[in-house]
Amino acid sequence: MTGKLCVVLSALLVVCGLSHVNAQYQSRHLLIDLDRAQQLSRQLDIDWAQLQLDQSTLGKHERIEAIARRDLSMTPLTASRTQYLTEGE
């Protein structure tokens, strides 16, 4: 009886040891995946901040007006260039 108990306990000990090794292996892989996800998150935060900066820069009124004057040959509206229409004429 004692011999069978030693074999069963030895087998149980080996199974527990293998289970422990497997859990550590999976834990390391999950930690590596977490680190990669955190790096990606930091990079996406940097990209988002850069895009917000670009959007605020590109949407400024002065820049839009300068492009309209330079590329489209537009000029500002003045009172002398304005034509008013009245009803009945």
N, C-alpha and C positions, 0 to 999 in steps of 0.2 A: 504494500500500500504506500509506503513511503517513497519508493522508487517512482511510482506513477505520479505521485504528488509533486516530486521534484521535476519530472519531465513537464508536467502541465504548468507549473510555476515558471520553469525556464522558458517554455514556449510563450507564456504570457509576458514575461520580461522582454523577450526578443520582439514581440509584437508591439509592446509599449515603446521600446527603444526606436523601432522603425517608424512608429507613429510620431514620435517626438522629432525625429530627423526630418520627416516629411513636413511637419508643421513649421519647422524652422526654414526649410527650403521655400515653402509657399510664402512665409512671412517676408523673407528677403526679396522675393520677386514682387510682392505687393508694395514693399517699401520703395523698390526701384521704380515701379509704375507711379507711385505717389510723387516721388521726386520729379519724374518727367512731367507729370501733370502740373506740378507747381511751377516748374520752369516755363512750360507752355503758357500758363496763366500769367506769369510775370511778363513774358514777351508780348502776349495779347494786350495786357494793360499798357505797356509802353507804346505799342502800335495804336491803341485807342487814343492815348493822350496825344500822339503825333497827328492823328487824323483830326482830332478836335482843334488842335493848333492850326493845322492847314485850313480847316473850314473857317475858322475865325479870320484868318489872314486873307483867304480868297474872297470872303464875303464882305469885306470892308467897302464902304461907299466910295472912298477915294480911289481905290484900285479899279472898281467897276467903271467909274467915271473916266479914269485915265485910259482904260482899254477902249471904251466907247469913243473917246476922242481920237485915239491913235489908230485903231483898227477899222472902225466903222465911220470915221470922219464925221462924227456927230458933234453938234455944238449945243451949248445950253440955250434954253428958251428965254428970250427976252421980250419985253413988252412991245418993242418996235417990230418984232417979227410975228406977233400974235395977230390973228385975224378973228374978229368977233362977228358972228352971224346973228342977225336979229330976225325975229319972226315977221313974215309978211314981205320980205324983200325978194 
